[in-house]
Every structure is written in structure tokens, then in C-alpha cells.
Amino acid sequence: MMSNTYNLAWKKHPNFSWHNQNNALNPSTSNKQGYQNQPRQNLPQQKYQQPSNYKTLENTLMTFMTQTSAYMARTDQFLQKTDAFMDWAEMRKHNQEATLNSLENQAGQIS
């Protein structure tokens, strides 16, 4: 059974042959019949035109970079606030430890 993609013109193509048919390895002396003389199918060439409502790649990348920069700026602000909070919490912890040590010393002096 043949594939749906089989082309009858390939039957005479020198690259699809098991032997050197028509001296295919030396094209200057080969018989000019066969695959080379098959008529080419001229299809109308149409240039693809991008619809005007589509963004170009440059515009898309610029939008992406702008949004990414804004997101990174917000993330940096959040991290700065988080760092400030962590510093405050660390300071508060040290203050509570100092207060607790002081209370333990006072309780030890009373007893």
C-alpha cells in the first residue's frame, strides 16, 4: 500500500534510485530526461500580512519588560518592608530576653 504522500515524479528522481540511473552522479553528461524535466507546479505566491490589530514582537516584549520591571519594583519594596519588620522583631526579641534575664536576676536576689 502506498503512502498518501507518494509522488509519481519521484520514480525517476536520481536520489531515490538503487543504481546510477542516467549517470546521476555526473550531471554534466547525464541524459536530461526524467526528474529534472518534470514540469514544476507554479503556485501563486502570497505574502503574509500581519493584521493591524496584532502587536509586533517588539511591542509585546516591551510590554513584558515594563510589567516585569514594575513587578520587580513592588517585590523589592515588599522585601525592604519585610527586612525592616524582621529587624524590628529581632530587636524586640533581644529586648524581651534582656528583660527576662533581668527579672530572673531580681527573683534570684529576692530568694
C-alpha positions as CSV (number, residue, x, y, z in Angstrom):
1,M,0.0,0.0,0.0
2,M,1.4,3.4,-1.0
3,S,1.5,6.4,1.3
4,N,-0.7,9.3,0.6
5,T,2.4,11.4,0.2
6,Y,3.9,9.4,-2.6
7,N,4.7,11.4,-5.7
8,L,4.9,9.6,-9.1
9,A,7.6,12.1,-10.2
10,W,9.9,10.7,-7.6
11,K,10.0,7.4,-9.5
12,K,12.5,9.0,-11.9
13,H,14.4,11.0,-9.3
14,P,18.1,10.0,-9.3
15,N,18.4,10.3,-5.5
16,F,15.7,7.7,-5.0
17,S,17.4,5.1,-7.2
18,W,19.4,2.0,-6.1
19,H,21.8,2.3,-9.1
20,N,23.3,5.2,-11.0
21,Q,20.4,5.7,-13.4
22,N,21.2,8.0,-16.3
23,N,24.7,8.7,-14.8
24,A,23.1,10.7,-12.0
25,L,26.4,11.2,-10.2
26,N,27.8,13.1,-13.2
27,P,25.0,15.5,-14.1
28,S,27.0,17.2,-16.9
29,T,26.9,14.0,-19.0
30,S,23.6,12.7,-17.8
31,N,20.6,12.3,-20.0
32,K,18.4,15.4,-19.5
33,Q,15.2,13.3,-19.2
34,G,13.4,12.2,-16.1
35,Y,13.0,14.1,-12.9
36,Q,14.8,17.3,-14.0
37,N,12.4,17.8,-16.8
38,Q,9.2,17.3,-14.8
39,P,7.0,20.4,-15.0
40,R,7.0,22.5,-11.9
41,Q,3.8,23.4,-10.4
42,N,3.7,27.2,-10.1
43,L,1.6,28.2,-7.1
44,P,0.7,31.8,-6.6
45,Q,2.9,33.3,-4.0
46,Q,1.2,35.3,-1.4
47,K,2.9,37.4,1.2
48,Y,1.7,37.0,4.7
49,Q,0.4,40.3,6.0
50,Q,0.1,40.6,9.7
51,P,-3.3,42.0,10.7
52,S,-3.0,45.6,12.0
53,N,-4.6,44.8,15.4
54,Y,-1.8,42.3,16.3
55,K,1.1,43.6,18.3
56,T,4.6,43.2,16.9
57,L,7.1,41.2,18.7
58,E,8.9,44.3,19.8
59,N,5.7,45.8,21.3
60,T,5.0,42.6,23.1
61,L,8.5,42.3,24.5
62,M,8.4,46.0,25.6
63,T,5.1,45.4,27.4
64,F,6.5,42.3,29.1
65,M,9.7,44.1,30.2
66,T,7.7,47.1,31.6
67,Q,5.3,44.9,33.5
68,T,8.2,42.8,34.8
69,S,10.1,45.9,35.9
70,A,7.0,47.1,37.8
71,Y,6.5,43.7,39.4
72,M,10.2,43.6,40.5
73,A,9.9,47.1,42.0
74,R,6.9,46.1,44.0
75,T,8.7,42.9,45.1
76,D,11.8,45.0,46.2
77,Q,9.5,47.2,48.2
78,F,7.9,44.2,49.9
79,L,11.3,42.7,50.7
80,Q,12.5,46.0,52.2
81,K,9.4,46.2,54.4
82,T,9.9,42.5,55.3
83,D,13.6,43.1,56.2
84,A,12.6,46.1,58.3
85,F,10.0,44.1,60.1
86,M,12.4,41.3,60.7
87,D,15.0,43.7,62.1
88,W,12.3,45.2,64.4
89,A,11.2,41.7,65.5
90,E,14.8,40.7,66.2
91,M,15.4,43.8,68.3
92,R,12.1,43.2,70.2
93,K,13.3,39.6,70.9
94,H,16.6,40.8,72.3
95,N,14.8,43.4,74.4
96,Q,12.4,40.7,75.8
97,E,15.4,38.4,76.5
98,A,17.2,41.2,78.4
99,T,14.0,41.9,80.4
100,L,13.5,38.2,81.2
101,N,17.2,37.9,82.3
102,S,16.8,41.0,84.5
103,L,13.6,39.6,86.1
104,E,15.4,36.2,86.7
105,N,18.3,38.0,88.4
106,Q,15.9,40.1,90.6
107,A,13.9,36.9,91.5
108,G,17.2,35.2,92.4
109,Q,18.2,38.1,94.6
110,I,14.9,38.1,96.5
111,S,15.1,34.4,97.3
